[in-house]
Amino acid sequence: MKPGGRLYIAAAIALALWFGSGSPVEAQKPIRIGASASRTGAYATLGQNQLRGYQLCVKHTNERGGVLGRKLELVVDDDRSQAATAKTIYERLITQDKIDLVLGPYGTPMTEPVADIADTYRMPMISPTAAATSIFKKVREFVYMMASPQEVYFEGAIDLASRRGLKTMVVIHHPATRGIATGAVESAKKKGLKMLLVEEYPTGTTDFIPILARVRTPDILGAATFFDDSVAVARQLKTLDVNPKIFAGTVGVDLPRFYEILGRDAEFVYGASQWVEELVTLRAGGLIPIARQYPAAREFVDSYRKEFPGADLSYHSASGYGACEVLVEAVRRTGSLDGAKVREAILQTDRNTVYGGFKVDADGYQIAHKMVTFQWQDGKKVIVWPEELAPGKPRFPTPPWSQR
């Protein structure tokens, strides 16, 4: 063989592989992003919504050429809505599967133990839906909040109540939404409302009548609930003929299925939401500040409907997409998958995603994202707070059950 012949052959093989692959992106192994998803169990509806956001973001990123010259691959396992299972999955993804990046599981209960795993292995993890302040105010360096904190969930409903002269409030909450109750107590105090009862109910509760019967006449009832419990509370309020002037829920009230199941009984119910599809309508109406705060929201909604026909679209979907957006951009800006470098890029991020603002403090605590309060009116979610985003007005007070 002539001198340099071996090098020539190696180069020829490399070129053949290069051109045979179709593109430099396809010639390299994909960047693997690991996550658990609540595909089954108590949080399945909401967890799958978040997962669809991840999936759509990965698809769009790959269609635009990937990142660092490589495609993305999403590696997901079902945590069955169990915190211990989620923790095991992330430990395996990082130590055995050797994934390159991670995204968070659904919600506070799964994120709390998983946050320790991400921090131990120095894997930057953006959490789309965990809103418990305690997760991010611990000594952790690699976990970041996407959502507004739990403490502000009822801020809109309480402000609306105060402006209309209401005086008393009751809050019921799940163990995982304790922060929402704590925030409601503080917000009510500032607005001059008297808190008649704050009651925590155990996971799996289906009968809320004993709690609701204890205080039958609050001006405002705040239910810090997920999905099944939000439907149960609404039904049992009707059974007892308890009729607060404002009934406000959290996570479950936001889903289209809430209205599909309850029908007219969902009318007048207020919901606290991190993001609603109706913001796209506001954008289309020419409100420039909204267009800037939620860039590409129309494209996201249209793509989601096309990719997942008939599937729920909730703020969990938008937050999943937004978290993936932020992570991908951090990798792109650093030009690296090194955890420490990606961490610094995330801490320096100040941008608007399809989900809204993202900016965290040194603890990874969200300081830019804003919530909205809506009311179900004629089968549609109408934003009623804050005023600068509110195309409609609250239908107040809520009429008796017999008149809905």
N, C-alpha and C positions, 0 to 999 in steps of 0.2 A: 504494500500500500504506500502511495506517495505521502511525503510529509504533509501533514495537515489534512489527509484524507478522512481520518476519523472525525475531525471537527466538521468537515464539510458534510459528511453523512448525518451527523447529529443535527446540524443546522437545517438540512433538508427535511429530516423527520419533524423537527420543530415547526418548520414552515407548513408542512403538510397538515400537522395537527391544528395549527393556527387557522388555516384557510378552511380545513374540513369542518371545524367547529362552527363556522358561520360568523363569529364575532369574538373579540377579545373577552367580552363579558361571559359568553358561553364556554370559553376555554378554561375558565377557572372554577374552582369549587365555590358553591354559593356560601354566602354569609348566613349562618344558621341562628335564628332568633327563637329562644325557648320560652314557653309559658305554660301555665296550667289554665284550664277553663272549666267553669261550672256548667258542664253539658247536661248533667243530671243532678238530682237533689233539690234542696230548697231554693237555690238561687239560679236554677237552670235557665229560666226565661231571661233574666237580666244578664247572666254570665254569657249566654250565647249571643246576645246583642253586642256585648263588648267584643267577643271573639270575631264577629263579622266585621267590626271596625278594623281590627288587626288585619284580617284577611284582605279587606279591600285596599288598605294602605300598602300592604306588601305587593299586591297585584299592580297597583298604580306605579309604585316605585320601580318594579321590574319593567313595566311598559315604557318607562322613561329612561331606561338604561341601567337601572340598578344603582349601586353606590360603591365607590372605590373600584369600579370596573367589574363588579361582581353582582350576580343576582341575589335576591333574598330568598330564604326558605324558612317557613314558619314550622316549628316543631312543637306540637301541642298534645297534652294528655288531659284526660278528664279527672278533676279533683273531687268530683261527686259532691261538691259543696261542703267539703270537710277540710278543716284547717290542717289537721295532721297529714292528710293525704297530699294537700298542696305543698306542704313543707318537704315531704319525701320526694315529690316530683321535681322540685327545684334542685334539691341536693343531687339527685340523679342526673338531671340535665347538665348541671355544671361539672360534676366530678367524673361522671361516666360517659355521657354523650358528648362532652366537650363542646357544648354550643358556644357561639361567639358573643351573643348578646342576650339579654332577657327583657321581657315586658311583664308587668304585674298581673296577678290573678284578679278575680272579681272581688271588689268590696273589702271592707275593713276586716271581717273575721278571718279571711284567708291571708290578707296582706300582713297582718301583725307578725305571725311566725315566719313568713317568707322573707320579710324585711331583714331579719337577722341573718338569713342565709345569704342574701345579696350582699350585705355588709361584710360578712365573714370572708367571702370570696372576691370582694371588691369588684362586683358586677353592677354597674349603674342600672337602676330599675325605676322607671317611671310608672307610678300607679294611677291608672285612669279614674278609678272610682272609690278608692279608700279616702274617706274624708275625716277620719278621726285625728284630731290634732296630736294626740299622744304618740302616734306612730312616728311622726316627723320631728317631734320635740325631744326624742331620746337621743343619746349619743350615737347617731348613725350618720355615715357620710355618703352613702351610695343609694339613697332612697328619696324619691321626689314626688311631690303631690301635684296632680293635674287639676283636681276639682277645687271648688271653694270649700272651706272647712265646714264641718257639721254645724258649728255654732251659729251660722247665719241662715240656716234653711228656713226658719219661720220668721225671719226679719221682715219680709214683705207682707205676710199676712198680719203680723202684729202691727206694723205701721198702718195698714189699711184699717184695722180695727180701731186703733187709737184715733185716727182722723175722723172716724164715724161715731166717736163717743162711747165705744164699748168699754166695759169695766172689768170683766172677769174672764179667766181662761183656765182650761184643763189641758194637760198634756199626757198622753200615753205613749210608751215607747218600748221598742225591742232592746235587749241588752247591747246590741251592736250599734244602736242609734242613741245611746245615752248622751253623747255630746250634743245632739240636736236638742234634747230636753234641757240640758244645762244652758245652752245658748238662749233657748226660749225664755227660761226663767230670768236671765239677765236682761234680755231685750224687753220683756214685759215690764220689768221693774223700772227701766228707763222711761218707758212710755206711760207709766202710771196705771198699769193693769194689775189686778189682784190675782195671784195664782191660787186657785182653789184646790187643785190636786195635780201631783206629778206621780204617775204610776208606771212602773216597769212590769211588763208581762213576759213570761218565759218563752223561749223559742218553741215553736210548734203550737202555740195557743190558737184555738179556733173559736172559743166561746168568750166573747168580750162583754157579755151582758152584765156579769157581776161588777165589772169595773165601771161600765157606762151608767149603770143604775145608781151608783154611789153619789154622783153629782149630775143631776138631770137637767140643770138649767144654766150651763156656762154660756157666756156671750160668744166665746170662740173656743173651739175644740181643735187641738193640734194632735194629729196621729202620725208619729214618726215610724212609719211602717214600710214593709216591703210590698209584695204583690198580693199573695193570698190573704194576708192579714188586713190589707187596705180594703179589699172587697168585703171581707167578713165584717169589719167595723161599720162600713156603710150600710150593709144589710141589717145589722143589728141595731143601728140607730133608728132605722125605719121601724123595726119590730117593736122597739120601746117607745116609738113616737117622740124621740129626743131630737130637738131641732135647734142646734146652735145657729146664731145669726151668721157665723162664719165657721165652716168645717174645712180644715186644711190638712192635706196629707202630704206625704213625701214621695218616695221612690215609686211605689205601685200605682199611684194616682196618675203618673205621667204616661203610662203605657196605653196605647189605643185599646188594648183588651179590657182595660178598666171600664171604658164606656161600652164596649161591645157586650160585656157580661151584664152590666147593671142597667144599661139603657137610660131611661129618663131619671132613674134614681141617682145617676151620676151628675145630673144637671146641678149647677150652682156650687159644686165642689171645687175648692181651690187646691192648686198643687204648687209645690216648690220644685223648680227644675234647674239643672245646671245648663241646659240647652234645650231648645224646642225647635222642631222643624219650621214652625211659624216664623222664626227669625228670617228664613229665606224669603218669605212673603214681604217682610219689612224691607229687606234688601232690594227686592224687585220694585218696591214702591219708591225707591230713590233716596232713602235715608243714608246719606254718605257715611256718617259715623258708624252705622251698623255694618255697612259694606266693608269698611276697613277692619272692624273688630272680628268679623267672621268671613275672611277671604275664602273664595272657592266653595262656600257653603252650598250654593245652588248645584254646582258640579258634583259635590259629594252626595247630596240627596238624590239627584238623578241617577248617578252611578250605583248607589246603594239599591235603589228600586229596581234597576235593571239586573244587578248581580244577584239579588236575593228577593225575587218576586214573592209577594205575600208575607214576607217576614216583618216582624216588628222593627220599627225605627225609633229609637229613643236616645236620650242623651248618653246612654252607656255606649251606644254604637259610635257616636261622634267623639266621645272621649277616648275610646279605643283607637280610633283613627288618628286623633290628635296626638296621643302619646307616642304612637309609632312615628308620626311626622317629626316630632321633636327629637326622638332618638336617632332617626335616620339623618336628620340635618346636623346633629352633633357629630356623628361619625364622619359625615361629609366634610365638615369644617376642620376637623382635626386630621383627616386623612389617615386615620388609625382606628384600630379596634382596642387599643390599650385602655383598660378601665379607668385609670387615673386621668388620662387625657380626655376621654369622653365625659367623665364626671365634671371636669373643669368647664368643658364646652356647654354642658347643660346648665351649670350654675351661672354662666354668662348669657344664657339665652333670654331674650326679651322679644317675643314675637306673637303674632296672632295666628292661630290655626283655624281649621274649620269649626273647632269647638269653642274658640274664643281666645282670650289672652293667656299667655304662659310666661310667668316669671316667678322664680322662687328665691327665698332668702338663703342664707348660709346653711340653714337647717334642712333645706329642701321643702320648705313650707310655702304653699301657693299664696302669692300676693297680688296677682293680676286678674284672675278670672272672676267674672260677675255672674250672679244668679238672677233668675226671673221668677215671678209668681204669675200663674195663669189661672183662669177659671173655665170650667167646662160650660159652654154656652151653645145650645142647639147642636150638640154633638161635636163641637170643635173646641180646641184649646185657644182661648183668647188671652193674650198677655195683658195683665192689668197692673203690673208693677215691675220695675220702676216707671215713673211717669214718662221719662224720655223714650222708653221703648213700648209704651202702652198705646196701641191703636184703638182699644176699646175701654169701656169703664166696667167696674164690677157691677153685677146685678145683686143689689143689696137692699134689704136683708134677704136671707134665704127664706122662701115661703114655706108654709107647713107642708108636710109630706103629701097630704091629700090634695094639694093644689099644684103639684109638679107635673 
